[in-house]
Amino acid sequence: MNLKEFTNNPYLLLTPGPLTTTDTVKLAMMKDWCTWDDDYNNIVQGVREKLVQHATKKVDKYSAVLMQGSGTFSVESVIGTVLPNDGKLLVVANGVYGHRIAKISKTLGIDTVVLESGETEELDLNKLTVQLENNPDITHVAIVHCETTTGMLNPIAKVSEIVKRFNRIFIVDAMSSFGGVEMDIDSLQIDYLISSANKCIEGVPGFGFAIVKKEEFEKCKTNARSVSLDLYDQWKTMEEQNGKWRFTSPTHVVRAFAQALKELDEEGGIEKRAARYKNNQKILSEGMRRLNFEPILPEELQSPIITSFYYPKSENFNFSTFYYKLKEKGFVIYPGKVSNLDTFRIGNIGNVYQGDIESLLTAMEESCYWLKLV
Ligand SMILES: *Cc1c(COP(=O)(O)O)cnc(C)c1O
């Protein structure tokens, strides 16, 4: 069997995680590694160091901890490890992923309040101020950066300014934005930032990670509500035993991730990658508008990661037929997730370039003709 058959994708994934990766990222998985040997653990240490460098210039104040599982496992490990017994979490939620944080927190028995905000409207920051003003018992605030449900980019700098004015601990689910949107977690005063291998760093799925402010995290030794998701214990083990994971680690996935980080540097770092994604999104939204597809968000709330569109008004439109027609032409898109609205989503992250988006738009146009939408 030749390697191309292994690595060639039958279609481009325009789904923001798992996403389309390079052949070289996939090929990095072709070796077997010991889970405790230094050859492997040195790779883990390199990955941890690199993640902190991508997150901030103040590298001494922060540390990266990797955790097995999909991104949600990392969210759960952060919530379950950083909130003390008498802690109280305020979750600002305007989509599925925000509500998932609240569900995790409640399931763990943590005192939780949810500040609901409309899925397609701008966040009301006054409500956040009022909540924190009236509830001194709230110790932590969590929010999603890019709410992948809609594609909305939440204003974390403004949120942080309020959270820190009231001196609370700030947790950000930056799952679908870290690596694809420029940010410095130190200037943003984020205490815990969570992301995963298979989003903007363009690795394959299998683990997530948190970038923690060491000074805060040191206080979390006895909080864990789970053994396998005890992020503090995982951190101490990695710190004290040169990158060792406590339990079997996803060795192939980590190796692929190290390759993905190398390729991020080769691309020119986060600044360059963010510019590529931004351009992809711009080409996509302009092209879709020409084909009469309406985005659900105003431009100023739209992230450069994923875009939601209303179903076309035509009664000939059927999402499933549309989906399979596009798949036949080499593109997999994402169903919608917004409550009460008929939408679908197109992600533009991964090993995806302007030319790919242009080919997608051609396939869209042909599919529209075929479905008699025009
Ligand atoms: C992808 C994603 C997650 C994690 O989802 P998993 O399916 O567990 O990997 C969490 N939050 C956001 C905003 C995401 O985009």
The ligand as an SDF file (V2000), in Angstrom:
LIG
                    3D

 15 15  0  0  0  0  0  0  0  0999 V2000
  -14.6410   21.7730   20.3970 C   0  0  0  0  0  0  0  0  0  0  0  0
  -15.0280   22.5670   21.5740 C   0  0  0  0  0  0  0  0  0  0  0  0
  -15.0490   22.0080   22.8750 C   0  0  0  0  0  0  0  0  0  0  0  0
  -14.7070   20.5800   23.1650 C   0  0  0  0  0  0  0  0  0  0  0  0
  -15.4350   19.6690   22.4710 O   0  0  0  0  0  0  0  0  0  0  0  0
  -14.9700   18.1420   22.4350 P   0  0  0  0  0  0  0  0  0  0  0  0
  -15.9890   17.5240   21.5380 O   0  0  0  0  0  0  0  0  0  0  0  0
  -15.0430   17.6130   23.8070 O   0  0  0  0  0  0  0  0  0  0  0  0
  -13.5840   18.1200   21.8930 O   0  0  0  0  0  0  0  0  0  0  0  0
  -15.3390   22.8410   23.9330 C   0  0  0  0  0  0  0  0  0  0  0  0
  -15.6180   24.1440   23.7470 N   0  0  0  0  0  0  0  0  0  0  0  0
  -15.6060   24.7050   22.5240 C   0  0  0  0  0  0  0  0  0  0  0  0
  -15.8940   26.1720   22.3900 C   0  0  0  0  0  0  0  0  0  0  0  0
  -15.3210   23.9370   21.3980 C   0  0  0  0  0  0  0  0  0  0  0  0
  -15.2970   24.5050   20.1760 O   0  0  0  0  0  0  0  0  0  0  0  0
  1  2  1  0
  2  3  1  0
  2 14  2  0
  3  4  1  0
  3 10  2  0
  4  5  1  0
  5  6  1  0
  6  7  2  0
  6  8  1  0
  6  9  1  0
 10 11  1  0
 11 12  2  0
 12 13  1  0
 12 14  1  0
 14 15  1  0
M  END
$$$$
